[in-house]
Amino acid sequence: MLGGALVTIKLTAASLAIGIVLGIPLAFGQIYGNRLIKGFISIYERLFRSIPLLVILFLVFYGFPYAGIRLPDFLAAVLGIGLRSAAYQSQIYRGAIQSVSNTQMKAALSMGMTKLQSFFHVILPQAIRFAIPSFSNEAAIVLKDTSLAYALGVIELLRQGYYVIATSYEPMAIFLAVAAIYLVMTVSLNMVLTRIENKLKIPGIGIEGSSQ
């Protein structure tokens, strides 16, 4: 089961990374983009937040070969989960960015920074602090959603559990063990992110104080 748990951790980390890489630019485009960019991002979000994750995984795994792209099961799972997570993460970052007072953007622009420089050097560092609590929830959801990757043949924790059941004939005990491992991983992940949040926290500065 340890091998399956490690695959689950890799799936979670890679999917969250895709979500971060895509989610932040999507949030930036939602707030500062023109109507065309905002419209495109809105369609993307509606699509990936409305379609069940299992269907997205099947579309990536079985649909990409029609375009001449055949992905291994692990990469297809990471891409499907990551694209879906990006849609949710972009909402998290959008809310966090909008929690930072707009006067700070104006002040940075008045100092000669471009909008992009102002975003990365002034707005984003503060927004990340506000985003961590919501990101913790999304990370826990992604970790649990990786169990759907078994449908593509990825030997993650749940599928590894099925293999053990096939030889031990103890389904209840194995499923309880799988559930316990997911619980430990989820609690551990939340504890790590809570520690990061506390470490980055600035005393006296919160969302309600950002406009000061």
Secondary structure, DSSP 8 states (H G I E B T S, - for coil): -HHHHHHHHHHHHHHHHHHHHHHHHHHHHHHHS-HHHHHHHHHHHHHHHHS-HHHHHHHHHHHGGGGT----HHHHHHHHHHHHHHHHHHHHHHHHHHHS-HHHHHHHHHTT--HHHHIIIIIHHHHHHHHHHHHHHHHHHHHHHGGGGGGGT---HHHHHHHHHHHH--HHHHHHHHHHHHHHHHHHHHHHHHHHHHHH--TT--GGGTT-
